[in-house]
């Protein structure tokens, strides 16, 4: 199973401007995970149409109409693995401390956003993964998204744009 992972798209009504490589990977993936901050309902709908299946949570910059449609967190199973999704909150340097409070050790993978900076870190038995932002580099040295392959193990990588 392949997951394409994005967050912090911050594209409002510019969803058609997603990088072509990212659009191709979204379409090819078994599931898209979006860890919040689409910004608008229109961007959400456009991105959702690109994917076979999407799991998404609300971000702190999503307009009210969208935030009311999305949950703060999501949980699903990918094969034998338990996956959690959250946007995240607080200062970027404390984000891992913050989101660990929302997911116990039963999670194999936690996807988050908010900090815009890519992160791939194992804490205990849980892999914490932030794909960065494909559109915004305010807190990151480059734009990025993620691909995660799930089989007997979880293999995650950051795709630098």
Beta strands, then each sheet from edge to edge (+ up, - down):
strand 1: 2-6
strand 2: 31-34
strand 3: 54-56
strand 4: 73-78
strand 5: 81-86
strand 6: 109-112
strand 7: 119-123
strand 8: 126-130
strand 9: 144-150
strand 10: 154-160
sheet 1: 3+ 2+ 1+ 9- 10+
sheet 2: 4+ 5- 6- 8- 7+
end
